[in-house]
Amino acid sequence: MSSMGGQMSFAGFGAYSATKFALEGLSEALADEVREYGIKVLVVEPGAFRTSLFEGERAGASSDTGAYDKVAETRGLVAGGHGTQPGDPAKAAALILAALEAERTPLRLPLGEDGVSAVLAHLDQVREDVAAWEERARLTGFDA
């Protein structure tokens, strides 16, 4: 179980996203290793779902020192987010099962309006960054 945080990160979620990035890299390699045996690997990347993740002390937020306004914004979203997340866990579970039972199971499955939108926007940004430097980046090999 990953998160949309396995595809991108933002202020206040660096440590959380780092674990999800690692899980995604490991899962990508595992999928390549076990594909020939008919084993499916599915990386689920949900957005905000109504689980206990944002509940009270479970969110694991450190105390606010006031040093970083951007992190304070994130803390506020987490602190006030419990019970208001748009994602329905039951619907997510049904879609995960459907993906696993599909003829062609995707490697990654972002879930929720926020999750899908965030992952697609991030992919657009990555493509834009690479394309802007593509020509020059390709020229960094040894001259023939």
Contacts in CASP RR format, 6 or more apart in sequence:
PFRMAT RR
TARGET T0000
AUTHOR 0000-0000-0000
METHOD contacts of the structure
MODEL  1
MSSMGGQMSFAGFGAYSATKFALEGLSEALADEVREYGIKVLVVEPGAFR
TSLFEGERAGASSDTGAYDKVAETRGLVAGGHGTQPGDPAKAAALILAAL
EAERTPLRLPLGEDGVSAVLAHLDQVREDVAAWEERARLTGFDA
1 44 0 8 1.000
1 46 0 8 1.000
2 20 0 8 1.000
2 23 0 8 1.000
2 24 0 8 1.000
2 27 0 8 1.000
2 43 0 8 1.000
2 44 0 8 1.000
2 45 0 8 1.000
2 108 0 8 1.000
3 16 0 8 1.000
3 17 0 8 1.000
3 20 0 8 1.000
3 45 0 8 1.000
3 46 0 8 1.000
3 47 0 8 1.000
4 45 0 8 1.000
4 46 0 8 1.000
4 47 0 8 1.000
4 110 0 8 1.000
4 114 0 8 1.000
4 115 0 8 1.000
4 118 0 8 1.000
4 119 0 8 1.000
5 13 0 8 1.000
5 16 0 8 1.000
5 17 0 8 1.000
5 20 0 8 1.000
5 21 0 8 1.000
5 45 0 8 1.000
6 17 0 8 1.000
6 20 0 8 1.000
6 21 0 8 1.000
6 23 0 8 1.000
6 24 0 8 1.000
6 45 0 8 1.000
7 24 0 8 1.000
7 45 0 8 1.000
7 108 0 8 1.000
7 110 0 8 1.000
7 118 0 8 1.000
7 119 0 8 1.000
7 122 0 8 1.000
7 123 0 8 1.000
8 17 0 8 1.000
8 118 0 8 1.000
8 119 0 8 1.000
8 122 0 8 1.000
9 16 0 8 1.000
9 17 0 8 1.000
9 18 0 8 1.000
9 21 0 8 1.000
10 17 0 8 1.000
10 74 0 8 1.000
11 68 0 8 1.000
11 70 0 8 1.000
11 71 0 8 1.000
11 73 0 8 1.000
11 74 0 8 1.000
12 70 0 8 1.000
12 71 0 8 1.000
12 74 0 8 1.000
12 75 0 8 1.000
13 74 0 8 1.000
23 43 0 8 1.000
24 43 0 8 1.000
24 108 0 8 1.000
27 41 0 8 1.000
27 43 0 8 1.000
27 107 0 8 1.000
28 43 0 8 1.000
28 107 0 8 1.000
30 41 0 8 1.000
31 40 0 8 1.000
31 41 0 8 1.000
31 107 0 8 1.000
34 41 0 8 1.000
40 100 0 8 1.000
40 105 0 8 1.000
41 107 0 8 1.000
42 96 0 8 1.000
42 99 0 8 1.000
42 100 0 8 1.000
42 105 0 8 1.000
42 106 0 8 1.000
42 107 0 8 1.000
42 108 0 8 1.000
42 109 0 8 1.000
43 107 0 8 1.000
43 108 0 8 1.000
43 109 0 8 1.000
44 92 0 8 1.000
44 96 0 8 1.000
44 109 0 8 1.000
44 111 0 8 1.000
45 108 0 8 1.000
45 109 0 8 1.000
45 110 0 8 1.000
45 111 0 8 1.000
45 115 0 8 1.000
45 119 0 8 1.000
46 87 0 8 1.000
46 92 0 8 1.000
46 110 0 8 1.000
46 111 0 8 1.000
46 112 0 8 1.000
46 115 0 8 1.000
47 87 0 8 1.000
47 110 0 8 1.000
47 111 0 8 1.000
47 112 0 8 1.000
47 114 0 8 1.000
47 115 0 8 1.000
47 118 0 8 1.000
48 54 0 8 1.000
48 81 0 8 1.000
48 85 0 8 1.000
48 86 0 8 1.000
48 87 0 8 1.000
48 114 0 8 1.000
48 115 0 8 1.000
49 85 0 8 1.000
49 86 0 8 1.000
49 87 0 8 1.000
49 88 0 8 1.000
49 89 0 8 1.000
49 92 0 8 1.000
49 111 0 8 1.000
49 112 0 8 1.000
50 83 0 8 1.000
50 85 0 8 1.000
50 87 0 8 1.000
50 88 0 8 1.000
50 89 0 8 1.000
51 85 0 8 1.000
51 89 0 8 1.000
52 58 0 8 1.000
52 82 0 8 1.000
53 59 0 8 1.000
54 78 0 8 1.000
54 79 0 8 1.000
54 80 0 8 1.000
54 81 0 8 1.000
54 82 0 8 1.000
54 83 0 8 1.000
54 85 0 8 1.000
55 82 0 8 1.000
56 79 0 8 1.000
56 82 0 8 1.000
59 78 0 8 1.000
59 79 0 8 1.000
61 75 0 8 1.000
61 78 0 8 1.000
61 79 0 8 1.000
64 71 0 8 1.000
64 72 0 8 1.000
64 75 0 8 1.000
66 72 0 8 1.000
86 112 0 8 1.000
86 113 0 8 1.000
86 114 0 8 1.000
87 111 0 8 1.000
87 112 0 8 1.000
92 111 0 8 1.000
92 112 0 8 1.000
95 109 0 8 1.000
95 111 0 8 1.000
96 109 0 8 1.000
96 111 0 8 1.000
99 105 0 8 1.000
99 106 0 8 1.000
99 109 0 8 1.000
108 119 0 8 1.000
110 116 0 8 1.000
110 118 0 8 1.000
110 119 0 8 1.000
110 120 0 8 1.000
130 137 0 8 1.000
END
